Amino acid sequence: MFQSPKRAGAEPKGRGHRRRLREKFLQGGLDSFLEYEIIELLLTLGTPRRDCKEQAKEALREFKTLAGVLEASPLDLQKIKGIGPHNIFGLKFVHEVSRRFLRERMMKRPYCRSSREVFDYLYHAMRGLRKEEFKVLFLDAKNQILEEKTLFEGTVDSSVVYPREIIKDALRFEASSLIFVHNHPSGDPEPSVCDKEITRDLVSAARLMQIKVLDHIIIGNNCFFSFSDRGLIEEYEFDALHR
């Protein structure tokens, strides 16, 4: 019986490539992958019968990094030829799952003064924002997170950050301590004079209500500045005590 030139039982090229990517992940994890291969595999979750290699490479060229692709809006992603609502599903699903995982991990374990854990938890949500956001994490006496709240958006300065509003929320959530987090769209996390003044005022206001400030973390481009790690929170507490 006549057979086509394709070998009997052979896998279609795209299907075999995807299978090899999955096997590569199971054997070596993500460390064995190039960034475009990660994007390619995620794109195929929504369109399992299509070859998505070129779309993955183009997405990486457009958005520069894996994180940039994951955080891009569906509208921007669909500007790339060959990427539509179906294969965006994999990218967005994995991004949201990772955010939920980090949130649940943070909500279930003590903060333990780990600025790195807070950075890891909030980086994907705050990296690449075009304007500043000021978040507060409210913690109980065991340093476990009770609530996370974005209180201000826009340029973070003394005209928008009201210590009274933060303390009011802290009392409502029965928080024993606070962590402040905001981003610098420039990518440079070094605190401005205004950032330092706001933090000093917040530490002072919280101390009056017997609420402790654990840290103020500024998120930049894959880096962060921790007021606690640099000893500034302790310095501001000392100043508030001796006023």
Buried (B, 14 or more C-beta within 10 A) or exposed (E): EEEEEEEEEEEEEBBEBBEEBEEBBEEEEEEEBEBBBBBBBBBBBBBEEBBBBEBBBBBBEBBEBBBBBBBBEEEBBBEBEBBBEEBBBBBBEBBEEEBEEBBEEBBEBBBEBBBEBBBBBBBBBBBBBEEBBBBBBBBBEEBBBBBBEEBBEEEBBEEBBBBEEBBEBBEEBEBBBBBBBBBBBEEEBEBEEBBBBBBBBBBBBBBEEEBBBBBBBBBBBEBBBBBBBEEBBEEBBEEBEEE
